[in-house]
Amino acid sequence: MYKGLLVTVCSHGIGALGAAIAFEELIAAGARTIIRVGTCGGLQLNINAGDLVIATAAVQNTGYGNENLPPGYPASADYEVINALKQATMYGGVTASTGLILTRDVFYASEAAPTHKSDYHLQLSRARVLAVEMECAALFQIGNLHGVRTGALLAVDGNVLKSSESFET
């Protein structure tokens, strides 16, 4: 219990598929709001390690989303949860960037990966995508399918465009 509210904490592991199982089971157990608190990599030059990102929606690039839903099905967070996260960060005196993120399956892309080259991340950066992570699209899609409110507060652990793993050619 936290301030009279029943709260469940669940670790879902890495990736959309495993996280999707946890989200489905939380909903089956009665969850009505799910907030993912995790990490991401920045995709804007002004987003650095230690910053916070509140996801409004995710560019879905996962096997889970491609297998489970029709192409183009949106992965969007609940606006009430987004607003509550924005208020909570402001109340705490913390600034958080709010906007689109990318959810993908690959953490360390190989040279052969079609999205390995810097063009992929640069193109998304130019399209104002703030960060990259591996689970939010599944959460948002599952929430929308089941009528459950969802959101995500992500801590930036580095910037993909600046790091040695920036996929620069």
Residue pairs with C-beta under 8 A, 6 or more apart in sequence:
1 7
8 26
8 29
8 31
10 22
10 26
11 22
12 18
12 19
12 21
12 22
12 23
12 135
13 19
13 22
14 107
14 134
14 135
15 62
15 105
15 134
15 135
16 62
16 63
16 64
16 65
16 103
16 105
16 134
16 135
16 137
16 138
17 62
17 63
17 64
17 138
19 36
19 134
19 135
19 138
19 139
20 64
20 68
20 138
20 139
20 142
23 34
23 138
23 139
23 142
23 143
24 142
26 34
27 34
27 142
27 146
27 148
31 148
32 148
32 149
33 78
33 81
33 148
33 149
33 150
33 151
34 139
34 143
34 148
34 149
34 150
34 151
35 81
35 85
35 150
35 151
35 152
35 153
36 135
36 136
36 139
36 150
36 151
36 152
36 153
36 154
37 152
37 153
37 154
38 133
38 135
38 152
38 154
38 155
39 133
39 154
39 155
39 156
39 157
40 53
40 101
40 131
40 132
40 133
40 154
40 155
40 156
40 157
41 131
41 132
41 133
41 156
41 157
41 158
41 159
41 160
41 163
42 48
42 49
42 51
42 53
42 130
42 131
42 156
42 158
42 159
42 160
42 161
42 162
43 102
43 121
43 124
43 125
43 129
43 130
43 131
43 132
43 159
43 160
43 161
44 97
44 125
44 128
44 130
44 131
44 159
44 161
45 125
45 159
45 161
45 162
47 53
47 97
47 130
47 131
47 156
47 159
48 156
48 158
48 159
48 162
49 156
49 157
49 158
49 159
50 155
50 156
51 95
51 96
51 97
51 155
51 156
52 89
52 94
52 95
52 96
52 97
52 153
52 154
52 155
52 156
53 96
53 97
53 98
53 99
53 101
53 130
53 131
53 153
53 154
53 156
54 82
54 85
54 86
54 89
54 96
54 97
54 98
54 151
54 152
54 153
54 154
55 77
55 99
55 100
55 101
55 130
55 131
55 136
55 140
55 151
55 152
55 154
56 76
56 77
56 82
56 98
56 99
56 100
57 74
57 75
57 76
57 77
57 100
57 101
57 140
58 75
58 76
58 100
58 101
58 102
58 103
58 136
58 137
58 140
59 75
59 100
59 101
59 102
59 103
59 124
59 129
59 137
60 66
60 73
60 75
60 103
60 137
60 141
61 102
61 103
61 104
61 105
61 115
61 137
62 103
62 104
62 105
62 134
62 137
62 138
63 105
64 137
64 138
65 73
65 75
65 103
65 137
65 138
65 141
68 141
69 141
69 145
73 141
74 140
74 141
74 144
75 103
75 136
75 137
75 138
75 140
75 141
75 144
76 140
76 144
77 136
77 140
77 143
77 150
77 151
77 152
78 143
78 149
78 150
78 151
80 149
81 149
81 150
81 151
82 98
82 151
84 151
85 96
85 151
85 153
86 96
86 98
89 95
89 96
89 153
96 153
97 130
99 128
99 129
99 130
100 127
100 128
100 129
100 130
101 129
101 130
101 131
101 132
101 133
101 136
101 152
101 154
102 124
102 129
102 131
102 132
102 133
103 132
103 133
103 134
103 135
103 136
103 137
103 138
104 115
104 132
104 134
105 134
106 113
106 115
107 134
108 165
109 115
109 116
109 167
110 116
116 167
117 167
117 169
118 161
118 166
118 167
118 168
118 169
120 167
121 132
121 160
121 161
121 166
121 167
122 161
124 132
125 161
131 154
131 156
132 160
133 154
136 152
136 154
139 150
139 152
140 150
140 152
142 148
142 150
143 149
143 150
144 150
160 166
160 167
